[in-house]
Amino acid sequence: MIIIITAEINLLTNIIRAHYKQKHECLKNLSTTYMSDDVPWYLHKAEGSLFGWLWLEGLPFSNNDLYNKLKAKNLIVVPGESFFHGSQSSSHNQECIRISLTATDEELKKGIHILSSVVKKIYSSNSIFETEKI
């Protein structure tokens, strides 16, 4: 029993967590490369999970609206507001999206490229975007 638990801890710590930390580093590098300097963005601290959290400070509309804009470009992200338990009054929960790190590095690159172009347009535009209702 102890050997099995030790093997599981080793698998989680040294293989799975390390893999997702590397994927988060890839996300960070791609975001640094592709995201516009005019967009205030931040990545939440990597903790070895299979998601990265991107904060788009001052997002001109909700992350649900951003989800719809990205979905129209065949890119799916998860609006983060449902995951901010107990902090519903904060604008921060409307400005975060959850990005899956289960994609290949090439898929992450393609996704960040799409995300950055949409977000750059949003932040540089003075007009309000209309989003489609689901």
LINSUL-V307612 format. One record per residue. N is the residue number from 1. RES is the residue in one small letter. OMEGA is omega in degrees with one decimal (999 if undefined). Layout:
N;RES;OMEGA, N;RES;OMEGA
This chain:
1;m;-179.8, 2;i;179.4, 3;i;179.5, 4;i;179.1, 5;i;178.2, 6;t;178.4, 7;a;179.1, 8;e;178.0, 9;i;178.3, 10;n;178.9, 11;l;-179.7, 12;l;-174.5, 13;t;-170.9, 14;n;-177.5, 15;i;-174.7, 16;i;-179.7, 17;r;178.4, 18;a;178.7, 19;h;-177.4, 20;y;172.0, 21;k;176.6, 22;q;178.6, 23;k;177.1, 24;h;177.0, 25;e;175.3, 26;c;177.8, 27;l;179.4, 28;k;-179.9, 29;n;178.7, 30;l;179.2, 31;s;178.5, 32;t;-179.4, 33;t;-170.0, 34;y;-177.3, 35;m;-178.7, 36;s;175.2, 37;d;-180.0, 38;d;-178.0, 39;v;177.4, 40;p;-178.1, 41;w;-180.0, 42;y;172.3, 43;l;174.1, 44;h;179.7, 45;k;176.9, 46;a;177.9, 47;e;176.2, 48;g;-179.8, 49;s;-177.5, 50;l;176.1, 51;f;169.0, 52;g;179.9, 53;w;178.8, 54;l;177.7, 55;w;176.6, 56;l;-173.8, 57;e;178.9, 58;g;179.2, 59;l;-173.7, 60;p;174.5, 61;f;-172.0, 62;s;176.9, 63;n;172.9, 64;n;176.0, 65;d;176.3, 66;l;176.3, 67;y;-179.2, 68;n;177.3, 69;k;-179.0, 70;l;178.2, 71;k;177.9, 72;a;177.7, 73;k;-179.6, 74;n;175.3, 75;l;-179.2, 76;i;170.5, 77;v;-179.1, 78;v;174.4, 79;p;-172.7, 80;g;-171.8, 81;e;-179.5, 82;s;-174.7, 83;f;-178.2, 84;f;-177.0, 85;h;175.2, 86;g;-179.5, 87;s;-174.5, 88;q;-178.1, 89;s;-177.3, 90;s;175.0, 91;s;-179.3, 92;h;-178.2, 93;n;175.8, 94;q;-174.3, 95;e;-178.1, 96;c;172.6, 97;i;178.9, 98;r;-178.1, 99;i;178.8, 100;s;177.2, 101;l;178.7, 102;t;179.4, 103;a;174.0, 104;t;177.3, 105;d;179.0, 106;e;176.7, 107;e;175.6, 108;l;179.7, 109;k;179.5, 110;k;-179.9, 111;g;179.6, 112;i;176.9, 113;h;177.6, 114;i;-179.5, 115;l;-176.6, 116;s;-179.7, 117;s;178.5, 118;v;-177.6, 119;v;178.2, 120;k;178.5, 121;k;-179.9, 122;i;-176.3, 123;y;-178.4, 124;s;-177.4, 125;s;175.2, 126;n;-177.4, 127;s;176.1, 128;i;177.8, 129;f;172.6, 130;e;178.6, 131;t;178.3, 132;e;174.2, 133;k;-179.5, 134;i;999
